[in-house]
Amino acid sequence: MSIENKAFVIIPVFNEEEKIVEVILNTQKVFNNILCIDDGSTDSTLSKIKKLKSVQFVSHIMNCGQGTSIL
């Protein structure tokens, strides 16, 4: 089994609607397992993540900061 199948990429996001799809698609070129942690975004970041296949996500109801997001 290659590292691409073993590794889990965590992408913390907050109001990243303009770039999140590009970041995820580029990451999927190398890694299969992606978890996005939406830290209470108030834009369309979460809806864009939900439309992508094979991406898991967690969503906070309010912004907690990056440190809390990846705990």
DAWOJO-V220044 format. One record per backbone hydrogen bond with DSSP energy under -1.0 kcal/mol. CO is the residue of the C=O (numbers start at 1). NH is the residue of the N-H. If there is no record, write none. Layout:
BEGIN
((CO;NH) (CO;NH))
END
This chain:
BEGIN
((2;5) (3;7) (4;32) (9;35) (11;37) (13;39) (16;19) (16;20) (19;23) (20;24) (21;25) (22;26) (23;27) (24;28) (27;30) (27;31) (33;9) (34;56) (35;11) (36;58) (37;13) (38;40) (38;60) (44;48) (45;49) (46;50) (49;52) (56;36) (58;38) (65;69) (66;70) (68;71))
END
